[in-house]
Amino acid sequence: MKAILFAIVALSTLLRAELTFDSQKKDIKAPPDARVVVCDFFFENKGKETVKIARYESTCSCMSVQINQGGKLEYAPGERGILRANFDMENFTGEVDKNVVLWMDGDAESDPSFVLVVHVIIPVLVDIQPRTMEWQGPGPWEAKSMKIVMNHSEPIHLLRASINNPCFESELKTITEGKEYELIVKPLMNPDTVPGLAVVHMETDCKIEKQRRQMAYVVVRHDLPRVPAQDTAPQAQEPSKP
């Protein structure tokens, strides 16, 4: 009986493995003005039995998934298909990984046959370093600077930069007009308020609307390091001399 069960499991695993993708990870270079990028995974049933896709889903709401031929799930030997992932880039920049998980018939919930990776490379036209500036402790705090560099063939001017918290003061400097800027930020000492987290809103004249507004962050962390507990046990005293 055990041998029969083992043979059934082995056969099921073999059949699932016969569905072959051209690649399980694809790199997509997105244009700067793209709102949606499409990534196609081509597959083929290279086995001798019909295979069935139980279900498939994206791990992110920003990406929808569909299979060709009206969502066809069963594939005979030699039959081919395409799984298409549509990634809505929204405000994403830089390099982003998004996954598609696919279960074949017989897969356990925790053990899907395929995890397909869409690696999207989105141009960073407004490069902010660092995007988050931090200070530690109770203060006073020194000023820190944030570099803003425009990575575009055309000039991009930084029109304004503002912080939504009056506990921080800032000064915007132009290093190279349309190319490089510096934002100097300093938390303020105030007996009535304590600096915490704030958002830096930046506005540029970039022609690409989704790249026009940028955000960065400044934060003062007040958590102090723990002080090791002192040993309060009574110490033995040397006997007094006669």
C-alpha positions as semicolon CSV with decimal commas, in nm:
position;residue;x (nm);y (nm);z (nm)
1;M;0,000;0,000;0,000
2;K;0,281;0,242;0,091
3;A;0,450;0,167;-0,242
4;I;0,131;0,253;-0,431
5;L;0,089;0,583;-0,246
6;F;0,454;0,671;-0,309
7;A;0,410;0,597;-0,680
8;I;0,100;0,822;-0,698
9;V;0,282;1,110;-0,526
10;A;0,585;1,066;-0,750
11;L;0,368;1,062;-1,062
12;S;0,182;1,375;-0,949
13;T;0,513;1,558;-0,888
14;L;0,644;1,448;-1,227
15;L;0,336;1,572;-1,408
16;R;0,355;1,911;-1,234
17;A;0,718;1,945;-1,334
18;E;0,637;1,893;-1,704
19;L;0,499;2,246;-1,734
20;T;0,810;2,441;-1,830
21;F;0,854;2,821;-1,837
22;D;1,100;2,999;-2,064
23;S;1,224;3,178;-1,750
24;Q;1,106;3,211;-1,392
25;K;1,256;3,561;-1,349
26;K;1,243;3,841;-1,602
27;D;1,403;4,187;-1,602
28;I;1,192;4,468;-1,742
29;K;1,336;4,814;-1,807
30;A;1,053;5,064;-1,785
31;P;1,050;5,399;-1,970
32;P;1,053;5,702;-1,734
33;D;0,697;5,801;-1,830
34;A;0,543;5,450;-1,823
35;R;0,248;5,392;-1,593
36;V;0,206;5,021;-1,666
37;V;0,462;4,764;-1,779
38;V;0,377;4,421;-1,919
39;C;0,580;4,105;-1,860
40;D;0,506;3,779;-2,044
41;F;0,610;3,434;-1,920
42;F;0,589;3,171;-2,194
43;F;0,526;2,810;-2,094
44;E;0,483;2,469;-2,255
45;N;0,366;2,126;-2,145
46;K;0,665;1,909;-2,231
47;G;0,524;1,595;-2,071
48;K;0,314;1,311;-2,205
49;E;0,004;1,383;-1,997
50;T;-0,238;1,674;-1,976
51;V;-0,156;1,909;-1,689
52;K;-0,387;2,148;-1,507
53;I;-0,316;2,482;-1,343
54;A;-0,516;2,496;-1,020
55;R;-0,482;2,871;-0,961
56;Y;-0,245;3,165;-0,982
57;E;-0,217;3,504;-0,813
58;S;0,004;3,806;-0,767
59;T;0,149;3,883;-0,426
60;C;0,083;4,258;-0,474
61;S;-0,234;4,450;-0,555
62;C;-0,027;4,665;-0,794
63;M;0,006;4,373;-1,037
64;S;-0,270;4,185;-1,218
65;V;-0,219;3,844;-1,381
66;Q;-0,392;3,668;-1,668
67;I;-0,341;3,352;-1,874
68;N;-0,409;3,353;-2,247
69;Q;-0,692;3,186;-2,433
70;G;-0,956;3,314;-2,194
71;G;-0,789;3,187;-1,880
72;K;-0,732;2,834;-2,011
73;L;-0,601;2,613;-1,728
74;E;-0,557;2,268;-1,887
75;Y;-0,276;2,200;-2,135
76;A;-0,227;1,888;-2,342
77;P;0,121;1,756;-2,428
78;G;0,305;2,004;-2,652
79;E;0,050;2,280;-2,586
80;R;0,182;2,628;-2,510
81;G;0,054;2,932;-2,329
82;I;0,142;3,275;-2,194
83;L;0,108;3,410;-1,841
84;R;0,096;3,790;-1,856
85;A;0,169;4,017;-1,558
86;N;0,060;4,382;-1,575
87;F;0,248;4,596;-1,324
88;D;0,099;4,934;-1,231
89;M;0,409;5,135;-1,137
90;E;0,220;5,412;-0,955
91;N;0,492;5,599;-0,762
92;F;0,752;5,322;-0,767
93;T;1,110;5,411;-0,861
94;G;1,436;5,221;-0,865
95;E;1,443;4,840;-0,879
96;V;1,134;4,650;-0,767
97;D;1,062;4,275;-0,743
98;K;0,701;4,151;-0,773
99;N;0,600;3,784;-0,760
100;V;0,340;3,566;-0,928
101;V;0,261;3,237;-0,751
102;L;0,122;2,943;-0,949
103;W;-0,026;2,620;-0,812
104;M;-0,060;2,311;-1,029
105;D;-0,333;2,055;-0,966
106;G;-0,229;1,858;-0,658
107;D;-0,009;2,128;-0,503
108;A;-0,039;2,196;-0,133
109;E;-0,127;2,554;-0,037
110;S;0,216;2,599;0,118
111;D;0,403;2,439;-0,172
112;P;0,320;2,600;-0,510
113;S;0,500;2,466;-0,816
114;F;0,618;2,805;-0,943
115;V;0,711;3,147;-0,810
116;L;0,766;3,380;-1,105
117;V;0,956;3,703;-1,041
118;V;0,908;4,028;-1,233
119;H;1,214;4,247;-1,172
120;V;1,124;4,599;-1,285
121;I;1,393;4,863;-1,331
122;I;1,234;5,207;-1,309
123;P;1,449;5,512;-1,392
124;V;1,518;5,741;-1,096
125;L;1,503;6,088;-1,249
126;V;1,512;6,268;-0,913
127;D;1,770;6,092;-0,697
128;I;1,746;6,190;-0,328
129;Q;2,025;6,079;-0,094
130;P;1,951;6,002;0,178
131;R;1,576;5,981;0,139
132;T;1,545;5,955;0,517
133;M;1,762;6,162;0,754
134;E;1,779;6,063;1,119
135;W;1,899;6,212;1,447
136;Q;1,933;6,031;1,777
137;G;1,893;6,136;2,138
138;P;1,760;6,440;2,323
139;G;1,958;6,705;2,133
140;P;2,078;6,962;2,057
141;W;2,111;6,837;1,700
142;E;2,345;6,935;1,421
143;A;2,227;7,024;1,070
144;K;2,242;6,753;0,804
145;S;2,220;6,776;0,427
146;M;2,021;6,590;0,164
147;K;2,153;6,575;-0,194
148;I;1,908;6,596;-0,485
149;V;2,052;6,502;-0,825
150;M;1,854;6,508;-1,153
151;N;1,928;6,207;-1,376
152;H;1,767;6,318;-1,700
153;S;1,878;6,432;-2,044
154;E;1,685;6,756;-1,986
155;P;1,724;6,993;-1,688
156;I;1,483;6,939;-1,399
157;H;1,450;7,236;-1,164
158;L;1,368;7,192;-0,797
159;L;1,109;7,464;-0,745
160;R;1,049;7,426;-0,371
161;A;1,104;7,198;-0,075
162;S;0,894;7,224;0,241
163;I;0,868;7,027;0,567
164;N;0,528;6,964;0,725
165;N;0,658;7,007;1,080
166;P;0,762;7,345;1,231
167;C;1,009;7,164;1,459
168;F;1,251;7,151;1,164
169;E;1,414;7,437;0,977
170;S;1,550;7,395;0,627
171;E;1,752;7,578;0,363
172;L;1,754;7,488;-0,006
173;K;2,075;7,549;-0,199
174;T;2,133;7,530;-0,573
175;I;2,459;7,357;-0,664
176;T;2,401;7,334;-1,040
177;E;2,081;7,483;-1,181
178;G;1,853;7,210;-1,315
179;K;2,097;6,937;-1,215
180;E;2,196;6,929;-0,847
181;Y;2,058;7,074;-0,523
182;E;2,119;7,047;-0,150
183;L;1,862;7,065;0,128
184;I;2,002;7,145;0,472
185;V;1,778;7,042;0,763
186;K;1,811;7,099;1,137
187;P;1,574;6,998;1,421
188;L;1,492;7,288;1,653
189;M;1,515;7,294;2,031
190;N;1,177;7,398;2,170
191;P;1,062;7,352;2,531
192;D;0,697;7,309;2,424
193;T;0,734;7,061;2,136
194;V;0,960;6,769;2,054
195;P;1,069;6,695;1,695
196;G;0,955;6,359;1,567
197;L;0,878;6,241;1,215
198;A;0,821;6,485;0,928
199;V;0,772;6,467;0,552
200;V;0,973;6,673;0,306
201;H;0,759;6,767;0,005
202;M;0,952;6,856;-0,310
203;E;0,812;6,999;-0,631
204;T;0,999;7,003;-0,962
205;D;0,920;7,116;-1,316
206;C;0,973;6,766;-1,459
207;K;0,764;6,717;-1,774
208;I;0,671;6,366;-1,662
209;E;0,382;6,417;-1,421
210;K;0,443;6,112;-1,201
211;Q;0,803;6,227;-1,143
212;R;0,708;6,588;-1,070
213;R;0,650;6,555;-0,695
214;Q;0,887;6,379;-0,460
215;M;0,889;6,298;-0,090
216;A;1,163;6,243;0,164
217;Y;1,161;6,203;0,541
218;V;1,332;6,345;0,851
219;V;1,303;6,192;1,195
220;V;1,441;6,244;1,545
221;R;1,450;5,924;1,747
222;H;1,433;5,974;2,122
223;D;1,482;5,615;2,233
224;L;1,792;5,612;2,450
225;P;2,024;5,314;2,484
226;R;1,964;5,094;2,784
227;V;2,190;5,145;3,082
228;P;2,319;4,814;3,224
229;A;2,172;4,744;3,566
230;Q;2,420;4,797;3,845
231;D;2,505;4,516;4,084
232;T;2,346;4,620;4,413
233;A;2,447;4,313;4,610
234;P;2,634;4,404;4,930
235;Q;3,007;4,381;4,897
236;A;3,211;4,180;5,143
237;Q;3,431;4,401;5,357
238;E;3,776;4,319;5,473
239;P;3,797;4,258;5,848
240;S;3,929;4,558;6,034
241;K;4,279;4,532;6,165
242;P;4,319;4,505;6,542
